[in-house]
């Protein structure tokens, strides 16, 4: 009971109006009960916005026209919007060059539509340099969150948050994640010069329908597989 009373007092302090989040201290309290990182609901949507320290050093310019000449998952993202309506999900990704990629899945294969490319692509989920597989994860790069990396409770963007932190052994670069204490969904993530901010959006109210180009691509793949499985009939 003493721990609960102490935590309640800390939360009141953290969410008091006027408290500047960047200056809010990390309160070293025991890890509260509950999941460390929650899962998205079957019908949900979340937008992740990316910012980089180098952005502050560049003058504001108009976003260049897309020039997606190759499939480059390594290009840093500017925003990623994930919409789930299980079993289907859709990710809309925009990189720092203005190129866009739409990913679609019905819970198995992942299909991509990229600006500048005429046809859909089948994503290779075994490629470690590729896009995250949202069939397996809601929030990429947070697999390290654990009781061992828990630091305490801190206010972030008006939310009392669980704070987790880890440092890479070789480089010493720190990664920090702020998880909303109430919802257990991420509020912010930071590694070195990269910061990700999460915003929960209104969930979809109906099933997600594949774009016609991807639906046609899936139909062709299904037909090709069926043809390959047909027995070979030899003449007498």
C-alpha positions as CSV (number, residue, x, y, z in Angstrom):
1,X,0.0,0.0,0.0
2,X,2.9,2.4,0.7
3,X,4.3,1.8,-2.8
4,X,0.9,2.6,-4.4
5,X,0.5,5.7,-2.3
6,X,4.0,6.8,-3.2
7,X,3.4,6.1,-7.0
8,X,0.1,8.0,-6.9
9,X,1.8,11.1,-5.4
10,X,4.6,10.9,-8.0
11,X,2.0,10.7,-10.9
12,X,0.2,13.7,-9.5
13,X,3.5,15.6,-9.5
14,X,4.4,14.5,-13.0
15,X,1.1,15.5,-14.7
16,X,0.6,18.8,-12.9
17,X,0.0,21.6,-15.5
18,X,3.1,23.7,-16.1
19,X,5.6,20.9,-15.7
20,X,8.0,21.0,-18.6
21,X,8.5,17.4,-19.9
22,X,12.1,17.7,-20.9
23,X,13.0,18.9,-17.3
24,X,10.9,16.3,-15.6
25,X,13.1,14.0,-13.4
26,X,13.0,10.2,-13.6
27,X,11.4,9.0,-10.4
28,X,13.1,5.8,-9.3
29,X,10.0,3.9,-8.3
30,X,9.4,0.1,-8.4
31,X,8.2,-1.2,-11.8
32,X,4.4,-1.1,-11.7
33,X,2.4,-4.2,-12.4
34,X,1.2,-4.9,-16.0
35,X,2.7,-5.4,-19.4
36,X,5.9,-3.6,-20.2
37,X,4.8,-2.8,-23.8
38,X,1.2,-3.3,-24.9
39,X,-0.1,-4.6,-28.2
40,X,-2.3,-2.7,-30.6
41,X,-6.0,-3.6,-30.7
42,X,-7.3,-5.7,-33.6
43,X,-8.8,-2.5,-35.0
44,X,-6.3,0.4,-34.4
45,X,-4.1,3.0,-36.0
46,X,-0.9,4.7,-34.9
47,X,1.4,7.2,-36.6
48,X,5.1,7.4,-35.9
49,X,6.9,10.6,-36.8
50,X,10.7,10.6,-37.2
51,X,13.0,13.5,-36.4
52,X,16.8,13.7,-36.7
53,X,19.4,16.0,-35.1
54,X,20.6,16.9,-38.6
55,X,17.2,18.4,-39.4
56,X,18.0,21.3,-37.1
57,X,21.1,22.1,-39.1
58,X,19.3,22.3,-42.5
59,X,17.3,25.3,-43.8
60,X,13.6,24.6,-44.3
61,X,13.0,23.6,-47.9
62,X,10.1,22.2,-49.9
63,X,9.9,18.4,-50.0
64,X,11.5,17.2,-53.2
65,X,9.5,15.3,-55.7
66,X,9.6,11.6,-55.3
67,X,12.4,9.9,-57.3
68,X,12.0,6.4,-56.2
69,X,14.4,4.7,-58.7
70,X,15.1,1.6,-56.5
71,X,13.6,-0.2,-53.5
72,X,15.6,1.2,-50.6
73,X,14.3,0.3,-47.2
74,X,17.5,1.8,-45.8
75,X,16.4,5.4,-46.5
76,X,15.5,7.1,-43.2
77,X,11.8,7.4,-42.6
78,X,9.9,10.7,-42.0
79,X,6.6,9.1,-41.0
80,X,5.1,5.6,-40.7
81,X,1.4,5.1,-40.3
82,X,0.2,1.6,-39.3
83,X,-3.5,0.7,-39.6
84,X,-4.7,-2.7,-38.4
85,X,-8.0,-4.4,-39.1
86,X,-7.1,-8.0,-38.4
87,X,-6.0,-10.0,-40.2
88,X,-5.2,-7.2,-42.7
89,X,-2.9,-4.3,-42.0
90,X,-1.6,-1.4,-44.0
91,X,1.6,0.7,-43.5
92,X,2.0,4.1,-45.2
93,X,5.7,5.1,-45.1
94,X,7.3,8.3,-46.3
95,X,11.1,8.7,-46.3
96,X,13.2,11.9,-45.9
97,X,13.3,12.3,-49.7
98,X,9.6,12.3,-50.1
99,X,9.4,8.8,-51.5
100,X,6.4,6.7,-50.4
101,X,5.9,3.0,-49.9
102,X,2.6,1.4,-49.0
103,X,2.8,-2.1,-47.4
104,X,-0.2,-4.4,-47.3
105,X,-0.7,-7.8,-45.7
106,X,-3.5,-10.2,-44.9
107,X,-1.5,-11.9,-42.2
108,X,0.9,-13.9,-44.3
109,X,2.7,-12.4,-47.3
110,X,3.6,-8.6,-47.4
111,X,3.1,-6.7,-50.6
112,X,4.5,-3.2,-51.4
113,X,3.6,-0.4,-53.7
114,X,6.4,2.2,-54.1
115,X,6.3,5.6,-55.7
116,X,8.1,5.5,-59.1
117,X,7.7,1.7,-59.5
118,X,4.9,0.4,-61.8
119,X,4.2,-2.9,-60.2
120,X,3.8,-4.3,-56.6
121,X,6.6,-6.1,-54.9
122,X,6.6,-9.1,-52.6
123,X,8.5,-8.2,-49.5
124,X,11.3,-10.5,-48.5
125,X,10.7,-10.8,-44.7
126,X,14.0,-12.7,-44.2
127,X,16.1,-9.7,-45.3
128,X,17.5,-8.1,-42.1
129,X,17.9,-4.7,-44.0
130,X,14.3,-4.7,-45.1
131,X,11.2,-3.1,-43.6
132,X,9.8,-4.5,-40.3
133,X,7.4,-7.4,-40.4
134,X,4.3,-6.1,-38.8
135,X,2.9,-9.6,-38.8
136,X,5.2,-10.2,-35.8
137,X,5.6,-6.8,-34.2
138,X,3.6,-3.6,-33.6
139,X,6.5,-1.4,-32.6
140,X,9.9,-2.1,-34.1
141,X,13.2,-1.8,-32.3
142,X,11.7,-2.3,-28.8
143,X,12.5,-5.9,-28.3
144,X,15.1,-4.9,-25.7
145,X,12.5,-3.6,-23.2
146,X,12.6,-5.6,-20.1
147,X,12.5,-5.3,-16.3
148,X,16.3,-5.1,-16.5
149,X,16.2,-2.0,-18.7
150,X,13.5,-0.2,-16.6
151,X,14.7,3.1,-15.2
152,X,11.6,4.7,-13.5
153,X,8.6,6.9,-14.2
154,X,8.9,10.3,-16.0
155,X,6.5,12.7,-17.7
156,X,6.8,12.9,-21.5
157,X,4.5,15.0,-23.6
158,X,2.0,15.2,-20.8
159,X,1.9,11.5,-20.1
160,X,3.3,9.7,-17.0
161,X,5.6,7.1,-18.7
162,X,7.6,4.1,-17.8
163,X,11.2,4.8,-19.0
164,X,13.4,2.1,-20.4
165,X,17.1,2.6,-21.4
166,X,19.8,0.5,-22.9
167,X,23.4,1.3,-24.1
168,X,25.1,-0.6,-26.9
169,X,28.2,-2.4,-25.7
170,X,30.5,-1.4,-28.6
171,X,29.4,2.1,-29.5
172,X,27.9,3.2,-26.1
173,X,25.0,4.8,-28.0
174,X,21.9,4.9,-25.7
175,X,18.3,4.0,-26.7
176,X,15.5,5.2,-24.5
177,X,11.8,4.4,-24.8
178,X,8.9,6.2,-22.9
179,X,5.8,3.9,-22.5
180,X,2.5,5.4,-21.4
181,X,1.9,4.2,-17.8
182,X,-1.9,3.8,-18.4
183,X,-2.1,2.4,-21.9
184,X,1.3,0.8,-22.1
185,X,1.7,2.1,-25.6
186,X,4.8,4.0,-26.7
187,X,4.9,7.8,-26.5
188,X,8.5,8.4,-27.6
189,X,11.7,6.5,-28.6
190,X,15.1,7.9,-29.0
191,X,18.5,6.5,-30.2
192,X,21.4,8.8,-30.7
193,X,20.3,11.5,-33.2
194,X,17.0,9.8,-34.1
195,X,13.7,10.5,-32.2
196,X,10.4,8.8,-32.9
197,X,7.1,10.2,-31.6
198,X,4.0,8.0,-31.5
199,X,0.4,9.2,-31.9
200,X,-2.7,7.0,-31.6
201,X,-5.2,7.7,-34.4
202,X,-8.9,6.9,-34.8
203,X,-9.2,3.1,-35.5
204,X,-10.8,1.9,-38.7
205,X,-14.4,1.0,-38.5
206,X,-14.4,-1.6,-41.3
207,X,-12.2,-4.1,-43.0
208,X,-9.3,-2.9,-45.1
209,X,-9.5,-3.6,-48.8
210,X,-6.3,-4.3,-50.8
211,X,-5.6,-1.8,-53.6
212,X,-6.6,-3.2,-57.1
213,X,-3.0,-3.4,-58.2
214,X,-2.1,-5.6,-55.3
215,X,-5.3,-7.7,-55.5
216,X,-4.4,-8.4,-59.2
217,X,-0.8,-9.3,-58.2
218,X,-2.1,-11.7,-55.6
219,X,-4.5,-13.3,-58.1
220,X,-1.6,-13.8,-60.6
221,X,0.6,-15.4,-57.9
222,X,-2.2,-17.7,-56.9
223,X,-2.8,-18.8,-60.5
224,X,0.9,-19.5,-61.0
225,X,1.1,-21.6,-57.9
226,X,-2.0,-23.6,-58.9
227,X,-0.5,-24.2,-62.3
228,X,2.7,-25.4,-60.8
229,X,0.9,-27.9,-58.6
230,X,-1.2,-29.4,-61.4
231,X,-0.1,-33.0,-62.3
232,X,1.7,-33.4,-65.6
233,X,-0.4,-35.4,-68.1
234,X,1.7,-37.3,-70.6
235,X,0.4,-38.6,-73.9
236,X,0.1,-42.3,-74.4
